[in-house]
Amino acid sequence: MEKNLRYKEKTAFSHFTILAEGIANNPLEDFECPKGSAVMGIKAWASNSDESRDIIQVIASQIGFEIVGDIQIYETEPSQPPKENPYGYDIIFTPFD
């Protein structure tokens, strides 16, 4: 099923915002996240919620963020248009004690 978007493009993907609690094992300087507990947030275009879960898990492992808690997935409005393939963007971290 294709969806009409505000970008005037059609896509088979859905847009998600994904949140995951975890531990920044290295200071994530590119993301201004110190070593320690944090929530990782990411926006993604994916085929379904399972694929969006895969996206956050892969990106987290690539940048040194270990997911240790639940992953929460919400279907949300996009702030970037879809591409030819699924992708994640707007990665943010919120450290906590």
Solvent accessible surface area in square Angstrom, and as a share of the most:
residue,aa,sasa,rsa
1,M,192,0.86
2,E,115,0.52
3,K,59,0.25
4,N,123,0.63
5,L,30,0.15
6,R,150,0.55
7,Y,66,0.25
8,K,181,0.77
9,E,73,0.33
10,K,137,0.58
11,T,13,0.07
12,A,70,0.54
13,F,28,0.12
14,S,14,0.09
15,H,8,0.03
16,F,12,0.05
17,T,31,0.18
18,I,0,0.00
19,L,60,0.30
20,A,1,0.01
21,E,78,0.35
22,G,1,0.01
23,I,65,0.33
24,A,0,0.00
25,N,62,0.32
26,N,86,0.44
27,P,77,0.49
28,L,12,0.06
29,E,142,0.64
30,D,134,0.69
31,F,60,0.25
32,E,157,0.70
33,C,3,0.02
34,P,76,0.48
35,K,137,0.58
36,G,26,0.25
37,S,44,0.28
38,A,0,0.00
39,V,48,0.28
40,M,0,0.00
41,G,4,0.04
42,I,1,0.01
43,K,59,0.25
44,A,0,0.00
45,W,2,0.01
46,A,0,0.00
47,S,60,0.39
48,N,76,0.39
49,S,50,0.32
50,D,97,0.50
51,E,50,0.23
52,S,0,0.00
53,R,89,0.32
54,D,78,0.41
55,I,24,0.12
56,I,0,0.00
57,Q,80,0.36
58,V,80,0.46
59,I,31,0.16
60,A,1,0.01
61,S,85,0.55
62,Q,135,0.60
63,I,46,0.23
64,G,18,0.18
65,F,5,0.02
66,E,85,0.38
67,I,44,0.22
68,V,83,0.48
69,G,30,0.29
70,D,116,0.60
71,I,24,0.12
72,Q,88,0.39
73,I,40,0.20
74,Y,106,0.40
75,E,117,0.52
76,T,49,0.29
77,E,141,0.63
78,P,9,0.06
79,S,55,0.36
80,Q,65,0.29
81,P,52,0.32
82,P,13,0.08
83,K,127,0.54
84,E,158,0.71
85,N,99,0.51
86,P,47,0.29
87,Y,35,0.13
88,G,22,0.21
89,Y,18,0.07
90,D,69,0.36
91,I,40,0.20
92,I,109,0.55
93,F,20,0.09
94,T,80,0.47
95,P,61,0.38
96,F,85,0.35
97,D,182,0.94
